[in-house]
Amino acid sequence: MTIYIPELPLNNSVFPNTNSALSDPDGLLAMGGDLNPQRIISAYGQGIFPWFSDGQPILWWSPSQRATIKPNFVHIGSSMKKIINKNNFSISINLAFDNVIDACAAPRGDQDQTWITFDMIAAYQQLHRQGVAHSIEVWRDNKLIGGLYGVCIGSVFCGESMFSKEDNSSKIAFIALCQHFDRFGGKLIDCQILTKHLQSFAVQNSSRKNFINYLNQYKNISVDKKCWDQQTISIKNR
C-alpha cells in the first residue's frame, strides 16, 4: 500500500491542515522543508512538531491524541514528596541549555542512536538564543543530573525531551517546570506522547481537536517574561 505524504517546500512555512494527518502511522502529517526557526515556531503554533531519525527526511507530526496537563494540576506522589523534602538538589532555569539538549540527545540503555540529531540540536540552540526554547536543570554538588527542554508558544510550553543521570531527577525537573510555569501565568504543557512516566504526574491524553482549541486560546497570551530569566527556583510539596 502506497502512503502519500505531502512534501514541504523550502520557501515558506505553510503546513497541511492537521486533520489530514495519517492514522497509520498516527499523526504523520508532512515531510521535508527545513528546521528554520520560523518554520519550527509556525509548526508548534499549529499543533505540529518535528520528529525523525538520522538519515530520514524531516518528518512533521500531529498525533490524534496529545498528552497534556494544566500546570497547576501536576500530581506529586508520596515517594516524590519524600525526595523533595530531602532537598539535596538545586534547580535552575536556562543556565545550561546546551548541556541539557546534549544530555537528552545521548543514546539511552541499549540504543545506539537518537532522534535528536545534530541538525535538531543546532535548530533548538538557535531557538534558545531567540528566547523561544528553554531548559530546566537539576543539579547536585554542582553536577547536572537531570533536566528537560522545550519551546514556549504564548502560555503553552511544548516539552521536547528530558533526561536523568540519577534516579528521579527528570521527575524533579518536570514538577519544577509545572510549578514555575504556573507561577508566571502558564496555561498548558504539551508532552506530545503519553507515557507511564508522565501519567504519574496526572498528564492525560486529549484529542487533537481539543488540544488545538486550547493552543489557539493560549498561544497569543504571553507568560510573564521574567519566567525565562536565568534563575534558580525551588519546588513545593502540594
TORKOLZA-596878 format. One record per residue (C-alpha): residue number from 1; x, y, z. Coordinates in nm, 4 decimals, padded with zeros to 6 digits. Example, Ala and Ser with C-alpha at 12.3 -4.5 7.8 and 13.67 -1.06 7.14 Angstrom:
2
@i 1 | c1 01.2300 | c2 -00.4500 | c3 00.7800
@i 2 | c1 01.3670 | c2 -00.1060 | c3 00.7140
END
This chain:
238
@i 1 | c1 00.0000 | c2 00.0000 | c3 00.0000
@i 2 | c1 00.1392 | c2 00.3368 | c3 -00.1042
@i 3 | c1 00.1242 | c2 00.6182 | c3 00.1514
@i 4 | c1 00.1226 | c2 00.9742 | c3 00.0221
@i 5 | c1 00.2977 | c2 01.2261 | c3 00.2476
@i 6 | c1 00.2913 | c2 01.5932 | c3 00.1432
@i 7 | c1 00.6404 | c2 01.7362 | c3 00.0918
@i 8 | c1 00.7013 | c2 02.0853 | c3 00.2269
@i 9 | c1 00.8687 | c2 02.3474 | c3 00.0073
@i 10 | c1 01.1756 | c2 02.5318 | c3 00.1292
@i 11 | c1 01.0464 | c2 02.8805 | c3 00.0534
@i 12 | c1 00.7585 | c2 02.9053 | c3 00.3039
@i 13 | c1 00.6356 | c2 02.7666 | c3 00.6342
@i 14 | c1 00.2879 | c2 02.6535 | c3 00.5258
@i 15 | c1 00.1761 | c2 02.3164 | c3 00.6651
@i 16 | c1 -00.1156 | c2 02.0963 | c3 00.5620
@i 17 | c1 -00.4235 | c2 02.1057 | c3 00.7844
@i 18 | c1 -00.3642 | c2 01.8842 | c3 01.0873
@i 19 | c1 -00.6899 | c2 01.7000 | c3 01.0145
@i 20 | c1 -00.5142 | c2 01.5462 | c3 00.7136
@i 21 | c1 -00.2541 | c2 01.3699 | c3 00.9332
@i 22 | c1 -00.2326 | c2 00.9952 | c3 00.8772
@i 23 | c1 -00.3878 | c2 00.7470 | c3 01.1182
@i 24 | c1 -00.1112 | c2 00.4924 | c3 01.0428
@i 25 | c1 00.1460 | c2 00.5939 | c3 01.1443
@i 26 | c1 -00.0648 | c2 00.8059 | c3 01.3729
@i 27 | c1 -00.0116 | c2 01.1768 | c3 01.3260
@i 28 | c1 00.2350 | c2 01.1804 | c3 01.0354
@i 29 | c1 00.1474 | c2 01.4995 | c3 00.8513
@i 30 | c1 00.4261 | c2 01.6028 | c3 00.6153
@i 31 | c1 00.7919 | c2 01.5609 | c3 00.5283
@i 32 | c1 01.0766 | c2 01.7795 | c3 00.4112
@i 33 | c1 01.1215 | c2 02.1520 | c3 00.4428
@i 34 | c1 01.3908 | c2 02.2587 | c3 00.6863
@i 35 | c1 01.4484 | c2 02.3325 | c3 01.0540
@i 36 | c1 01.4473 | c2 02.7085 | c3 01.0164
@i 37 | c1 01.3404 | c2 02.8599 | c3 01.3498
@i 38 | c1 01.0436 | c2 03.0372 | c3 01.1946
@i 39 | c1 00.9166 | c2 02.7112 | c3 01.0464
@i 40 | c1 00.9510 | c2 02.5349 | c3 01.3818
@i 41 | c1 00.7689 | c2 02.8166 | c3 01.5635
@i 42 | c1 00.4951 | c2 02.8077 | c3 01.2993
@i 43 | c1 00.4658 | c2 02.4310 | c3 01.3447
@i 44 | c1 00.4250 | c2 02.4477 | c3 01.7229
@i 45 | c1 00.1669 | c2 02.7220 | c3 01.6846
@i 46 | c1 -00.0426 | c2 02.4796 | c3 01.4772
@i 47 | c1 -00.0005 | c2 02.1734 | c3 01.6984
@i 48 | c1 00.2764 | c2 02.0179 | c3 01.4873
@i 49 | c1 00.6269 | c2 01.9058 | c3 01.5867
@i 50 | c1 00.9310 | c2 01.7570 | c3 01.4068
@i 51 | c1 01.0402 | c2 01.4027 | c3 01.4905
@i 52 | c1 01.2706 | c2 01.1902 | c3 01.2765
@i 53 | c1 01.5828 | c2 00.9782 | c3 01.2943
@i 54 | c1 01.9222 | c2 01.0471 | c3 01.1457
@i 55 | c1 01.9210 | c2 00.9559 | c3 00.7764
@i 56 | c1 01.5456 | c2 01.0170 | c3 00.7387
@i 57 | c1 01.3880 | c2 01.3243 | c3 00.5829
@i 58 | c1 01.2434 | c2 01.5734 | c3 00.8307
@i 59 | c1 00.9056 | c2 01.4358 | c3 00.9427
@i 60 | c1 00.6302 | c2 01.6515 | c3 01.0901
@i 61 | c1 00.3652 | c2 01.5109 | c3 01.3250
@i 62 | c1 00.0305 | c2 01.5973 | c3 01.4821
@i 63 | c1 -00.0962 | c2 01.2840 | c3 01.6635
@i 64 | c1 -00.4667 | c2 01.2152 | c3 01.7074
@i 65 | c1 -00.4127 | c2 01.2085 | c3 02.0869
@i 66 | c1 -00.1974 | c2 01.4645 | c3 02.2652
@i 67 | c1 -00.0531 | c2 01.4265 | c3 02.6161
@i 68 | c1 -00.1185 | c2 01.7496 | c3 02.8069
@i 69 | c1 -00.1507 | c2 01.8873 | c3 03.1563
@i 70 | c1 -00.2539 | c2 02.2186 | c3 03.3048
@i 71 | c1 00.0496 | c2 02.3025 | c3 03.5174
@i 72 | c1 -00.1432 | c2 02.3647 | c3 03.8396
@i 73 | c1 -00.2811 | c2 02.0087 | c3 03.8200
@i 74 | c1 00.0568 | c2 01.8347 | c3 03.8496
@i 75 | c1 00.0420 | c2 01.5410 | c3 04.0914
@i 76 | c1 00.3231 | c2 01.4760 | c3 04.3383
@i 77 | c1 00.3166 | c2 01.1222 | c3 04.4763
@i 78 | c1 00.4178 | c2 01.0319 | c3 04.8299
@i 79 | c1 00.7573 | c2 00.8939 | c3 04.7258
@i 80 | c1 00.8376 | c2 01.2127 | c3 04.5337
@i 81 | c1 00.7335 | c2 01.4222 | c3 04.8334
@i 82 | c1 00.9937 | c2 01.2425 | c3 05.0429
@i 83 | c1 01.2595 | c2 01.3108 | c3 04.7790
@i 84 | c1 01.1627 | c2 01.6787 | c3 04.7618
@i 85 | c1 01.1732 | c2 01.7068 | c3 05.1409
@i 86 | c1 01.5350 | c2 01.5863 | c3 05.1439
@i 87 | c1 01.6187 | c2 01.8999 | c3 04.9393
@i 88 | c1 01.9609 | c2 01.7694 | c3 04.8348
@i 89 | c1 01.9435 | c2 01.9188 | c3 04.4864
@i 90 | c1 01.9074 | c2 02.2598 | c3 04.3233
@i 91 | c1 01.7057 | c2 02.3660 | c3 04.0191
@i 92 | c1 01.7709 | c2 02.6360 | c3 03.7614
@i 93 | c1 01.6171 | c2 02.7884 | c3 03.4514
@i 94 | c1 01.8141 | c2 02.8409 | c3 03.1287
@i 95 | c1 02.1572 | c2 02.8180 | c3 03.2907
@i 96 | c1 02.2767 | c2 02.5205 | c3 03.0830
@i 97 | c1 02.0538 | c2 02.4789 | c3 02.7781
@i 98 | c1 02.3271 | c2 02.3342 | c3 02.5558
@i 99 | c1 02.4251 | c2 02.0801 | c3 02.8217
@i 100 | c1 02.0626 | c2 01.9749 | c3 02.8676
@i 101 | c1 01.9928 | c2 01.9169 | c3 02.4988
@i 102 | c1 02.3213 | c2 01.7290 | c3 02.4604
@i 103 | c1 02.2268 | c2 01.5043 | c3 02.7526
@i 104 | c1 01.8795 | c2 01.4473 | c3 02.6064
@i 105 | c1 02.0394 | c2 01.3544 | c3 02.2729
@i 106 | c1 02.2693 | c2 01.0910 | c3 02.4227
@i 107 | c1 02.1657 | c2 00.7297 | c3 02.3390
@i 108 | c1 01.9930 | c2 00.5532 | c3 02.6281
@i 109 | c1 02.0172 | c2 00.1971 | c3 02.7517
@i 110 | c1 02.0857 | c2 -00.0379 | c3 02.4636
@i 111 | c1 02.0061 | c2 00.2273 | c3 02.1996
@i 112 | c1 02.2847 | c2 00.3202 | c3 01.9612
@i 113 | c1 02.1194 | c2 00.6257 | c3 01.8099
@i 114 | c1 01.8892 | c2 00.9148 | c3 01.8977
@i 115 | c1 01.6153 | c2 01.1110 | c3 01.7248
@i 116 | c1 01.7739 | c2 01.4361 | c3 01.8466
@i 117 | c1 02.0089 | c2 01.4774 | c3 01.5533
@i 118 | c1 02.2901 | c2 01.7266 | c3 01.5108
@i 119 | c1 02.0617 | c2 01.9438 | c3 01.2954
@i 120 | c1 01.7876 | c2 01.9303 | c3 01.5600
@i 121 | c1 02.0322 | c2 02.0355 | c3 01.8299
@i 122 | c1 02.1522 | c2 02.3291 | c3 01.6191
@i 123 | c1 01.7936 | c2 02.4379 | c3 01.5448
@i 124 | c1 01.6829 | c2 02.4362 | c3 01.9098
@i 125 | c1 02.0001 | c2 02.6104 | c3 02.0202
@i 126 | c1 01.9098 | c2 02.8864 | c3 01.7758
@i 127 | c1 01.5561 | c2 02.8956 | c3 01.9171
@i 128 | c1 01.7056 | c2 02.9247 | c3 02.2644
@i 129 | c1 01.9151 | c2 03.2229 | c3 02.1564
@i 130 | c1 01.5946 | c2 03.3806 | c3 02.0239
@i 131 | c1 01.4264 | c2 03.3341 | c3 02.3627
@i 132 | c1 01.1818 | c2 03.0668 | c3 02.2433
@i 133 | c1 01.3369 | c2 02.7399 | c3 02.3659
@i 134 | c1 01.4099 | c2 02.6912 | c3 02.7352
@i 135 | c1 01.5608 | c2 02.4422 | c3 02.9765
@i 136 | c1 01.5112 | c2 02.3282 | c3 03.3331
@i 137 | c1 01.8228 | c2 02.1948 | c3 03.5053
@i 138 | c1 01.8590 | c2 01.9804 | c3 03.8175
@i 139 | c1 02.1953 | c2 01.9877 | c3 03.9991
@i 140 | c1 02.3611 | c2 01.8040 | c3 04.2823
@i 141 | c1 02.7063 | c2 01.9036 | c3 04.4068
@i 142 | c1 02.7388 | c2 02.1372 | c3 04.1053
@i 143 | c1 02.6847 | c2 01.8475 | c3 03.8637
@i 144 | c1 02.3984 | c2 01.8411 | c3 03.6137
@i 145 | c1 02.1964 | c2 01.5295 | c3 03.6995
@i 146 | c1 01.8701 | c2 01.5870 | c3 03.5134
@i 147 | c1 01.6633 | c2 01.8276 | c3 03.3114
@i 148 | c1 01.4323 | c2 01.8937 | c3 03.0217
@i 149 | c1 01.3880 | c2 02.1395 | c3 02.7378
@i 150 | c1 01.1084 | c2 02.2637 | c3 02.5156
@i 151 | c1 00.9530 | c2 02.5563 | c3 02.3342
@i 152 | c1 00.7197 | c2 02.8194 | c3 02.4791
@i 153 | c1 00.4429 | c2 02.9445 | c3 02.2498
@i 154 | c1 00.2483 | c2 03.2155 | c3 02.4316
@i 155 | c1 00.1381 | c2 03.0477 | c3 02.7534
@i 156 | c1 00.1807 | c2 02.6912 | c3 02.6213
@i 157 | c1 00.5041 | c2 02.5031 | c3 02.6920
@i 158 | c1 00.5753 | c2 02.2303 | c3 02.4377
@i 159 | c1 00.8084 | c2 01.9804 | c3 02.6011
@i 160 | c1 01.0586 | c2 01.8065 | c3 02.3771
@i 161 | c1 01.2742 | c2 01.5760 | c3 02.5873
@i 162 | c1 01.4045 | c2 01.5091 | c3 02.9371
@i 163 | c1 01.6922 | c2 01.3136 | c3 03.0847
@i 164 | c1 01.8099 | c2 01.1650 | c3 03.4146
@i 165 | c1 02.1607 | c2 01.0832 | c3 03.5257
@i 166 | c1 02.0308 | c2 00.9973 | c3 03.8725
@i 167 | c1 01.7023 | c2 00.8412 | c3 03.9800
@i 168 | c1 01.4048 | c2 01.0792 | c3 03.9822
@i 169 | c1 01.5988 | c2 01.3821 | c3 03.8554
@i 170 | c1 01.3832 | c2 01.4203 | c3 03.5421
@i 171 | c1 01.0745 | c2 01.3934 | c3 03.7642
@i 172 | c1 01.2066 | c2 01.6799 | c3 03.9751
@i 173 | c1 01.2618 | c2 01.8813 | c3 03.6558
@i 174 | c1 00.9049 | c2 01.8194 | c3 03.5384
@i 175 | c1 00.7479 | c2 01.9148 | c3 03.8715
@i 176 | c1 00.9651 | c2 02.2265 | c3 03.8778
@i 177 | c1 00.8518 | c2 02.3178 | c3 03.5258
@i 178 | c1 00.4851 | c2 02.2811 | c3 03.6176
@i 179 | c1 00.5047 | c2 02.4877 | c3 03.9358
@i 180 | c1 00.7272 | c2 02.7572 | c3 03.7867
@i 181 | c1 00.5243 | c2 02.7875 | c3 03.4645
@i 182 | c1 00.2007 | c2 02.8117 | c3 03.6624
@i 183 | c1 00.3501 | c2 03.0833 | c3 03.8837
@i 184 | c1 00.4202 | c2 03.3021 | c3 03.5799
@i 185 | c1 00.0881 | c2 03.2548 | c3 03.4021
@i 186 | c1 00.1469 | c2 02.9352 | c3 03.2044
@i 187 | c1 -00.1771 | c2 02.7666 | c3 03.0977
@i 188 | c1 -00.0878 | c2 02.4340 | c3 02.9351
@i 189 | c1 00.2056 | c2 02.1941 | c3 02.8999
@i 190 | c1 00.2189 | c2 01.9774 | c3 02.5879
@i 191 | c1 00.4033 | c2 01.6491 | c3 02.6473
@i 192 | c1 00.3310 | c2 01.5134 | c3 02.2958
@i 193 | c1 00.3081 | c2 01.1371 | c3 02.3640
@i 194 | c1 00.1657 | c2 00.9871 | c3 02.6849
@i 195 | c1 00.3925 | c2 00.7525 | c3 02.8828
@i 196 | c1 00.3588 | c2 00.5825 | c3 03.2218
@i 197 | c1 00.6258 | c2 00.8221 | c3 03.3468
@i 198 | c1 00.4053 | c2 01.1186 | c3 03.2538
@i 199 | c1 00.0826 | c2 00.9558 | c3 03.3749
@i 200 | c1 00.2268 | c2 00.9509 | c3 03.7270
@i 201 | c1 00.2062 | c2 01.3328 | c3 03.7237
@i 202 | c1 -00.1606 | c2 01.3318 | c3 03.6076
@i 203 | c1 -00.0745 | c2 01.4035 | c3 03.2439
@i 204 | c1 -00.3681 | c2 01.2879 | c3 03.0290
@i 205 | c1 -00.4469 | c2 01.2391 | c3 02.6633
@i 206 | c1 -00.6570 | c2 01.4967 | c3 02.4850
@i 207 | c1 -00.7941 | c2 01.4737 | c3 02.1338
@i 208 | c1 -00.6102 | c2 01.6651 | c3 01.8641
@i 209 | c1 -00.9154 | c2 01.8894 | c3 01.8240
@i 210 | c1 -00.9309 | c2 01.9776 | c3 02.1940
@i 211 | c1 -00.5562 | c2 02.0331 | c3 02.2132
@i 212 | c1 -00.5570 | c2 02.2694 | c3 01.9158
@i 213 | c1 -00.8560 | c2 02.4551 | c3 02.0605
@i 214 | c1 -00.6562 | c2 02.5144 | c3 02.3804
@i 215 | c1 -00.3487 | c2 02.6041 | c3 02.1762
@i 216 | c1 -00.5416 | c2 02.8642 | c3 01.9772
@i 217 | c1 -00.6814 | c2 03.0047 | c3 02.3008
@i 218 | c1 -00.3453 | c2 03.0381 | c3 02.4763
@i 219 | c1 -00.0766 | c2 03.0818 | c3 02.2106
@i 220 | c1 -00.1243 | c2 03.4583 | c3 02.1882
@i 221 | c1 -00.1302 | c2 03.5112 | c3 02.5665
@i 222 | c1 00.2276 | c2 03.5554 | c3 02.6822
@i 223 | c1 00.3572 | c2 03.4450 | c3 03.0190
@i 224 | c1 00.5378 | c2 03.6990 | c3 03.2334
@i 225 | c1 00.8691 | c2 03.7487 | c3 03.0507
@i 226 | c1 01.0582 | c2 03.7066 | c3 03.3805
@i 227 | c1 00.9562 | c2 03.3396 | c3 03.3655
@i 228 | c1 01.2536 | c2 03.2562 | c3 03.1455
@i 229 | c1 01.5187 | c2 03.4752 | c3 03.3052
@i 230 | c1 01.8224 | c2 03.2774 | c3 03.4161
@i 231 | c1 01.7457 | c2 03.1959 | c3 03.7772
@i 232 | c1 01.7386 | c2 02.9320 | c3 04.0478
@i 233 | c1 01.4000 | c2 02.8075 | c3 04.1675
@i 234 | c1 01.2546 | c2 02.5738 | c3 04.4256
@i 235 | c1 00.9618 | c2 02.3327 | c3 04.4335
@i 236 | c1 00.6988 | c2 02.2736 | c3 04.6968
@i 237 | c1 00.5038 | c2 01.9707 | c3 04.8158
@i 238 | c1 00.1395 | c2 02.0360 | c3 04.7437
END
